[in-house]
Amino acid sequence: MPFNGEPTDDELTFATERLTVRPIAPDDAEDAYALLKHPALEFLDPNFIPKTAKAYAEFAERAQTRTDNDEQFRLYQWALRLNGSGEMVGLMSADLRCSDRLRLQAAPVEVREMETTAYIHPDHQHNGYAPEADAAISAFIEPRFEVNRRVAQIRHDNTGVQSKVKEEGAEKLPGQTQHGYETWVLYDGVDN
């Protein structure tokens, strides 16, 4: 069953104890571009980083209008801003994919996967902002789109987050390191 309907920006905006987590907008372009170009984040896939702040603003406009979303794929990106000051501490992306998993002796089963990635400014890393934002986003997205498989892209050197998700039962996919990130399966509720 394909993804149906699009949540509004109001539905995709979350207030946490320390953060305002809201869909990116063109006026986030300068802050987001500066974050993604930060030397400490230079391991990011160069194809992911817009060439200019203006190009990021154009991406944000497409994201706002959900131009690139369809029945099988959704991409959402949020600005993570501190309550009070409004300072951007990071970005978080969620990719949703709907596909069939083939099985040897049974009919294919639908996979509704959500993959999240956080980009936290180096000055704000290790403060728990990514898990805080992820919890708010997941609480809405997972039931809204009936997610049954959850993965996360975690930096290869972020041992704190890796330890935490491992304690919670996550498993790293072997050989799935790309541009400094490793793929971790948080849960897989698909009937194999």
C-alpha positions as CSV (number, residue, x, y, z in Angstrom):
1,M,0.0,0.0,0.0
2,P,1.6,3.3,-1.0
3,F,2.1,6.3,1.3
4,N,-1.1,8.4,1.3
5,G,-1.5,12.1,2.1
6,E,1.0,14.6,3.2
7,P,1.2,16.0,6.7
8,T,1.1,19.8,7.1
9,D,4.0,21.8,8.3
10,D,2.1,22.4,11.5
11,E,1.8,18.6,12.0
12,L,5.5,18.2,11.3
13,T,6.5,20.9,13.9
14,F,7.4,19.6,17.3
15,A,8.4,21.3,20.6
16,T,10.7,19.4,22.8
17,E,12.2,20.4,26.2
18,R,15.1,22.3,24.5
19,L,14.3,22.4,20.8
20,T,11.9,23.6,18.2
21,V,11.9,21.0,15.5
22,R,10.3,22.3,12.3
23,P,10.4,21.6,8.6
24,I,13.2,23.5,6.8
25,A,12.2,26.6,5.0
26,P,14.1,28.8,2.5
27,D,14.9,31.3,5.4
28,D,17.0,28.5,7.0
29,A,19.3,28.4,4.0
30,E,22.3,30.5,5.3
31,D,22.4,28.6,8.7
32,A,21.9,25.2,7.1
33,Y,24.5,25.8,4.4
34,A,27.0,27.0,7.0
35,L,26.4,23.9,9.0
36,L,26.8,21.5,6.1
37,K,30.0,23.3,5.0
38,H,31.6,23.2,8.4
39,P,35.1,21.6,8.2
40,A,34.2,19.1,10.9
41,L,31.5,17.7,8.7
42,E,33.5,17.5,5.5
43,F,33.1,13.8,5.4
44,L,29.5,14.3,4.1
45,D,28.7,13.1,0.6
46,P,29.7,16.1,-1.6
47,N,26.6,15.4,-3.7
48,F,24.4,16.0,-0.6
49,I,25.8,19.5,0.1
50,P,24.3,22.2,-2.0
51,K,26.8,24.3,-3.9
52,T,25.5,27.6,-2.4
53,A,23.1,28.9,0.2
54,K,20.8,29.8,-2.6
55,A,20.8,26.2,-3.9
56,Y,19.9,25.1,-0.3
57,A,17.0,27.6,-0.3
58,E,15.7,26.1,-3.6
59,F,16.0,22.6,-2.0
60,A,14.1,23.9,1.1
61,E,11.4,25.3,-1.2
62,R,10.9,21.9,-2.9
63,A,10.8,20.2,0.5
64,Q,8.2,22.7,1.7
65,T,6.0,22.0,-1.3
66,R,6.8,18.2,-1.1
67,T,7.7,18.4,-4.8
68,D,10.0,15.3,-4.7
69,N,7.6,13.1,-2.6
70,D,5.5,10.4,-4.2
71,E,3.6,7.2,-3.2
72,Q,6.8,5.2,-2.7
73,F,9.2,7.8,-1.3
74,R,9.1,10.7,1.2
75,L,11.9,13.0,2.3
76,Y,11.5,15.4,5.2
77,Q,14.2,17.6,6.7
78,W,13.9,19.6,9.9
79,A,15.8,22.5,11.3
80,L,16.7,21.9,15.0
81,R,16.7,25.3,16.8
82,L,17.2,26.1,20.4
83,N,14.1,27.3,22.3
84,G,14.6,30.9,23.3
85,S,17.6,31.9,21.2
86,G,16.4,30.2,18.0
87,E,20.0,29.2,17.2
88,M,20.2,26.4,14.7
89,V,22.1,23.4,16.3
90,G,21.5,21.0,13.5
91,L,19.4,19.4,10.8
92,M,17.6,16.0,10.8
93,S,16.4,14.1,7.7
94,A,13.9,11.3,7.5
95,D,13.6,9.2,4.3
96,L,10.6,7.0,4.0
97,R,10.5,4.2,1.5
98,C,7.7,1.8,0.6
99,S,8.7,-1.4,-1.2
100,D,8.1,-5.2,-1.2
101,R,10.4,-7.7,0.4
102,L,10.5,-10.9,-1.6
103,R,10.2,-14.2,0.3
104,L,11.1,-17.6,-0.9
105,Q,8.0,-19.5,0.0
106,A,5.4,-16.8,0.5
107,A,3.9,-13.8,-1.1
108,P,6.0,-10.6,-0.9
109,V,5.6,-8.5,2.2
110,E,5.4,-4.7,2.3
111,V,8.3,-2.8,3.9
112,R,7.6,0.7,5.2
113,E,11.0,1.9,6.2
114,M,12.1,5.1,7.9
115,E,15.7,6.1,7.8
116,T,16.9,9.1,9.9
117,T,20.1,11.0,9.8
118,A,21.1,13.9,12.1
119,Y,23.6,16.7,11.2
120,I,24.6,18.4,14.5
121,H,26.9,21.4,14.6
122,P,30.2,20.4,16.2
123,D,29.7,23.1,18.9
124,H,26.5,21.3,19.9
125,Q,27.4,17.6,19.6
126,H,27.2,15.3,22.6
127,N,24.3,17.3,24.1
128,G,21.6,14.8,23.2
129,Y,19.9,17.1,20.6
130,A,19.7,14.4,17.9
131,P,17.9,11.8,20.1
132,E,15.6,14.4,21.5
133,A,14.6,15.6,18.0
134,D,14.4,12.0,16.7
135,A,12.0,10.9,19.5
136,A,9.6,13.7,18.6
137,I,9.8,13.1,14.9
138,S,9.5,9.3,15.3
139,A,6.5,9.6,17.6
140,F,4.5,11.3,14.8
141,I,6.0,9.8,11.6
142,E,6.1,6.1,12.6
143,P,2.3,5.7,13.3
144,R,1.3,8.2,10.6
145,F,3.0,6.2,7.8
146,E,2.8,2.8,9.5
147,V,6.5,2.3,9.6
148,N,7.5,-1.3,10.2
149,R,11.3,-1.1,9.7
150,R,13.5,1.6,11.2
151,V,17.1,2.4,10.3
152,A,19.5,5.2,11.2
153,Q,22.6,6.5,9.7
154,I,25.1,7.1,12.5
155,R,28.6,8.5,12.2
156,H,31.3,5.9,12.3
157,D,33.1,7.7,15.1
158,N,30.0,8.5,17.2
159,T,30.6,5.7,19.7
160,G,28.2,7.2,22.3
161,V,25.2,7.0,20.1
162,Q,26.3,3.6,18.7
163,S,26.6,2.2,22.3
164,K,23.1,3.6,23.2
165,V,21.3,2.1,20.1
166,K,23.2,-1.2,20.6
167,E,21.9,-1.4,24.2
168,E,18.4,-0.9,22.8
169,G,18.9,-3.9,20.5
170,A,20.0,-2.2,17.2
171,E,22.4,-4.0,14.9
172,K,24.9,-2.5,12.5
173,L,24.7,-3.7,9.0
174,P,28.1,-5.0,7.9
175,G,29.7,-3.3,5.0
176,Q,27.1,-0.5,5.0
177,T,29.5,2.5,5.7
178,Q,29.0,5.4,3.3
179,H,30.6,8.8,3.6
180,G,31.5,8.4,7.3
181,Y,28.0,7.0,8.3
182,E,27.1,3.4,9.2
183,T,23.6,1.9,8.8
184,W,22.1,0.6,12.0
185,V,18.8,-1.3,12.0
186,L,16.8,-0.1,15.1
187,Y,14.0,-2.5,14.5
188,D,12.6,-4.7,11.7
189,G,9.0,-5.6,12.3
190,V,8.6,-7.1,8.8
191,D,7.5,-10.7,8.7
192,N,10.3,-12.5,6.9
